[in-house]
Amino acid sequence: MSKIIKHILTIDPGTKNLGWAIFGLHTKNKATLVDSGFIKIPSKEKDWAKRIDLICIDLLNVYWSHHLHYAHLLIEQPEIFAGSRKGMAASNSGSVGKLLACVFQIKGMISREFPQFDIDLISVRTWKGNLPKERTEYRIQKYWGRGGETSDESDAIGLGDWYIRRKLKYKPISCKEI
């Protein structure tokens, strides 16, 4: 089995779940989807700042349990879409503000704990455009052999898929092929 030379950790923040995916980059421009999952945001905790702290602890556990090597962190950037009822509802309810707070808390924690990580915020419009969820699901199933349990997990895989296949030009392969 080929050794992983770098990991890509992708995060799709949400107000109910936070999706994550870990990809391994191998030699000869090959990549594997190592693992993916989601962190259920604890709704019993009413204080949003404490909820964000719990998310950060869970993300650290993901890092440590997967023994990540040098990694690149990609986080989907929260944004409001003009003309979108969903976006307007999110902005009116304060969800976008909560997501931004979550993203910057995660970014700060990772920067402090792992200064060797490269961290990028990626706009939904950049990686997904107007692609419907069904098409994202189809692509991740086709190229990585599985989908996500939640839409946040699927979006984390989709973000990684875009970055690895489109930006880095790596070829997805199964772990058996390495």
C-alpha positions as a Markdown table, in Angstrom:
| # | Residue | x | y | z |
|---|---|---|---|---|
| 1 | Met | 0.0 | 0.0 | 0.0 |
| 2 | Ser | 1.3 | 3.4 | -1.0 |
| 3 | Lys | 2.0 | 5.9 | 1.8 |
| 4 | Ile | -0.1 | 9.0 | 2.3 |
| 5 | Ile | 2.1 | 12.0 | 1.7 |
| 6 | Lys | -0.5 | 14.6 | 2.8 |
| 7 | His | -4.1 | 14.8 | 4.1 |
| 8 | Ile | -6.8 | 17.1 | 3.1 |
| 9 | Leu | -9.4 | 17.8 | 5.8 |
| 10 | Thr | -12.6 | 19.4 | 4.5 |
| 11 | Ile | -15.4 | 20.9 | 6.6 |
| 12 | Asp | -18.9 | 21.9 | 5.8 |
| 13 | Pro | -20.2 | 23.9 | 8.8 |
| 14 | Gly | -23.9 | 23.8 | 9.6 |
| 15 | Thr | -26.3 | 24.9 | 12.4 |
| 16 | Lys | -27.4 | 21.3 | 13.0 |
| 17 | Asn | -24.5 | 19.2 | 11.8 |
| 18 | Leu | -20.9 | 19.9 | 10.8 |
| 19 | Gly | -19.7 | 17.6 | 8.0 |
| 20 | Trp | -16.1 | 16.6 | 7.6 |
| 21 | Ala | -14.1 | 14.4 | 5.2 |
| 22 | Ile | -10.5 | 13.3 | 5.1 |
| 23 | Phe | -8.7 | 12.6 | 1.9 |
| 24 | Gly | -5.3 | 11.1 | 1.5 |
| 25 | Leu | -2.9 | 12.3 | -1.2 |
| 26 | His | -0.6 | 9.6 | -2.6 |
| 27 | Thr | 2.3 | 9.7 | -5.0 |
| 28 | Lys | 1.6 | 9.7 | -8.8 |
| 29 | Asn | -1.4 | 12.1 | -8.3 |
| 30 | Lys | -3.7 | 9.6 | -6.7 |
| 31 | Ala | -6.0 | 10.2 | -3.8 |
| 32 | Thr | -8.3 | 8.3 | -1.5 |
| 33 | Leu | -11.3 | 9.2 | 0.6 |
| 34 | Val | -10.0 | 8.0 | 4.0 |
| 35 | Asp | -13.1 | 8.7 | 6.1 |
| 36 | Ser | -16.0 | 11.1 | 6.5 |
| 37 | Gly | -18.6 | 11.9 | 9.0 |
| 38 | Phe | -20.5 | 14.5 | 10.8 |
| 39 | Ile | -20.5 | 16.1 | 14.2 |
| 40 | Lys | -24.0 | 16.6 | 15.7 |
| 41 | Ile | -24.2 | 20.0 | 17.2 |
| 42 | Pro | -25.5 | 19.6 | 20.7 |
| 43 | Ser | -28.9 | 21.3 | 20.7 |
| 44 | Lys | -29.3 | 20.9 | 24.5 |
| 45 | Glu | -26.6 | 23.5 | 25.1 |
| 46 | Lys | -28.2 | 26.8 | 24.6 |
| 47 | Asp | -25.1 | 28.9 | 24.7 |
| 48 | Trp | -23.8 | 29.0 | 21.1 |
| 49 | Ala | -20.2 | 29.8 | 22.2 |
| 50 | Lys | -20.1 | 26.6 | 24.3 |
| 51 | Arg | -21.6 | 24.7 | 21.4 |
| 52 | Ile | -18.8 | 25.9 | 19.2 |
| 53 | Asp | -16.2 | 24.8 | 21.8 |
| 54 | Leu | -17.7 | 21.3 | 21.8 |
| 55 | Ile | -17.5 | 21.2 | 18.0 |
| 56 | Cys | -13.8 | 22.2 | 18.2 |
| 57 | Ile | -13.2 | 19.4 | 20.7 |
| 58 | Asp | -14.9 | 16.9 | 18.4 |
| 59 | Leu | -12.8 | 18.1 | 15.5 |
| 60 | Leu | -9.6 | 17.6 | 17.5 |
| 61 | Asn | -10.8 | 14.1 | 18.2 |
| 62 | Val | -11.2 | 13.5 | 14.5 |
| 63 | Tyr | -7.7 | 14.7 | 13.9 |
| 64 | Trp | -6.1 | 12.6 | 16.6 |
| 65 | Ser | -8.1 | 9.4 | 15.9 |
| 66 | His | -7.0 | 9.5 | 12.2 |
| 67 | His | -3.3 | 10.3 | 12.9 |
| 68 | Leu | -3.3 | 13.0 | 10.2 |
| 69 | His | 0.0 | 13.9 | 8.7 |
| 70 | Tyr | 0.7 | 17.3 | 7.3 |
| 71 | Ala | -2.7 | 18.5 | 6.2 |
| 72 | His | -4.5 | 21.2 | 4.3 |
| 73 | Leu | -7.8 | 22.3 | 5.8 |
| 74 | Leu | -10.6 | 23.5 | 3.5 |
| 75 | Ile | -13.7 | 25.1 | 5.1 |
| 76 | Glu | -16.8 | 26.0 | 3.2 |
| 77 | Gln | -17.3 | 29.7 | 3.7 |
| 78 | Pro | -20.8 | 30.7 | 5.0 |
| 79 | Glu | -22.5 | 33.2 | 2.8 |
| 80 | Ile | -25.9 | 34.7 | 2.0 |
| 81 | Phe | -27.2 | 34.1 | -1.5 |
| 82 | Ala | -29.0 | 37.1 | -3.0 |
| 83 | Gly | -32.5 | 36.3 | -3.9 |
| 84 | Ser | -32.5 | 33.1 | -1.9 |
| 85 | Arg | -35.4 | 32.5 | 0.5 |
| 86 | Lys | -33.2 | 30.1 | 2.4 |
| 87 | Gly | -30.3 | 32.6 | 2.6 |
| 88 | Met | -32.6 | 35.4 | 3.8 |
| 89 | Ala | -34.2 | 33.1 | 6.4 |
| 90 | Ala | -30.7 | 32.2 | 7.6 |
| 91 | Ser | -29.6 | 35.8 | 7.8 |
| 92 | Asn | -32.7 | 36.8 | 9.6 |
| 93 | Ser | -32.4 | 34.1 | 12.2 |
| 94 | Gly | -28.7 | 34.8 | 12.9 |
| 95 | Ser | -27.6 | 31.4 | 11.4 |
| 96 | Val | -25.0 | 33.0 | 9.1 |
| 97 | Gly | -23.5 | 34.9 | 12.1 |
| 98 | Lys | -23.4 | 31.6 | 14.1 |
| 99 | Leu | -21.8 | 29.8 | 11.2 |
| 100 | Leu | -19.2 | 32.6 | 10.8 |
| 101 | Ala | -18.4 | 32.4 | 14.5 |
| 102 | Cys | -18.0 | 28.6 | 14.2 |
| 103 | Val | -15.8 | 28.9 | 11.2 |
| 104 | Phe | -13.5 | 31.4 | 12.7 |
| 105 | Gln | -13.3 | 29.6 | 16.0 |
| 106 | Ile | -12.3 | 26.4 | 14.1 |
| 107 | Lys | -9.8 | 28.3 | 12.0 |
| 108 | Gly | -8.2 | 29.9 | 15.0 |
| 109 | Met | -8.1 | 26.6 | 16.9 |
| 110 | Ile | -6.4 | 24.7 | 14.0 |
| 111 | Ser | -4.0 | 27.6 | 13.5 |
| 112 | Arg | -2.9 | 27.5 | 17.2 |
| 113 | Glu | -2.8 | 23.7 | 17.5 |
| 114 | Phe | -1.4 | 22.9 | 14.1 |
| 115 | Pro | 0.5 | 25.8 | 12.7 |
| 116 | Gln | 1.8 | 23.6 | 9.9 |
| 117 | Phe | -1.7 | 23.3 | 8.4 |
| 118 | Asp | -2.6 | 25.4 | 5.3 |
| 119 | Ile | -6.2 | 26.7 | 5.8 |
| 120 | Asp | -8.5 | 28.0 | 3.1 |
| 121 | Leu | -12.0 | 29.2 | 3.1 |
| 122 | Ile | -13.8 | 28.1 | -0.1 |
| 123 | Ser | -17.0 | 29.8 | -1.3 |
| 124 | Val | -19.9 | 27.5 | -2.2 |
| 125 | Arg | -20.1 | 29.3 | -5.5 |
| 126 | Thr | -16.5 | 28.4 | -6.2 |
| 127 | Trp | -16.7 | 24.7 | -5.6 |
| 128 | Lys | -20.4 | 23.9 | -6.2 |
| 129 | Gly | -21.8 | 26.8 | -8.3 |
| 130 | Asn | -25.5 | 26.0 | -9.0 |
| 131 | Leu | -25.0 | 22.2 | -8.9 |
| 132 | Pro | -28.0 | 20.6 | -7.3 |
| 133 | Lys | -27.5 | 18.3 | -4.2 |
| 134 | Glu | -28.4 | 15.2 | -6.3 |
| 135 | Arg | -25.6 | 15.9 | -8.7 |
| 136 | Thr | -23.1 | 16.4 | -5.9 |
| 137 | Glu | -24.3 | 13.0 | -4.4 |
| 138 | Tyr | -23.9 | 11.4 | -7.8 |
| 139 | Arg | -20.3 | 12.6 | -8.2 |
| 140 | Ile | -19.1 | 11.6 | -4.8 |
| 141 | Gln | -20.7 | 8.2 | -5.2 |
| 142 | Lys | -19.1 | 7.8 | -8.7 |
| 143 | Tyr | -15.6 | 9.0 | -7.8 |
| 144 | Trp | -15.3 | 8.0 | -4.1 |
| 145 | Gly | -17.6 | 5.0 | -3.8 |
| 146 | Arg | -19.9 | 6.4 | -1.1 |
| 147 | Gly | -22.1 | 9.2 | -0.1 |
| 148 | Gly | -22.6 | 11.0 | 3.2 |
| 149 | Glu | -25.1 | 10.2 | 5.9 |
| 150 | Thr | -26.1 | 13.9 | 6.1 |
| 151 | Ser | -26.1 | 16.6 | 3.5 |
| 152 | Asp | -23.3 | 18.4 | 5.5 |
| 153 | Glu | -21.2 | 15.2 | 5.3 |
| 154 | Ser | -21.9 | 15.0 | 1.6 |
| 155 | Asp | -21.0 | 18.6 | 1.0 |
| 156 | Ala | -17.7 | 18.1 | 2.9 |
| 157 | Ile | -16.9 | 15.2 | 0.6 |
| 158 | Gly | -18.1 | 17.3 | -2.4 |
| 159 | Leu | -15.8 | 20.1 | -1.4 |
| 160 | Gly | -12.9 | 17.7 | -1.2 |
| 161 | Asp | -13.8 | 16.1 | -4.5 |
| 162 | Trp | -13.8 | 19.5 | -6.2 |
| 163 | Tyr | -10.4 | 20.5 | -4.7 |
| 164 | Ile | -8.7 | 17.2 | -5.4 |
| 165 | Arg | -10.0 | 16.5 | -8.9 |
| 166 | Arg | -10.4 | 20.0 | -10.3 |
| 167 | Lys | -7.7 | 22.0 | -8.5 |
| 168 | Leu | -5.0 | 19.4 | -7.8 |
| 169 | Lys | -5.8 | 17.1 | -10.8 |
| 170 | Tyr | -5.5 | 14.0 | -8.6 |
| 171 | Lys | -7.2 | 10.8 | -9.6 |
| 172 | Pro | -9.6 | 9.2 | -7.1 |
| 173 | Ile | -8.8 | 5.6 | -6.4 |
| 174 | Ser | -10.1 | 3.0 | -3.9 |
| 175 | Cys | -7.9 | 2.0 | -1.0 |
| 176 | Lys | -7.6 | -1.5 | -2.7 |
| 177 | Glu | -5.9 | 0.0 | -5.7 |
| 178 | Ile | -3.0 | 1.5 | -3.8 |
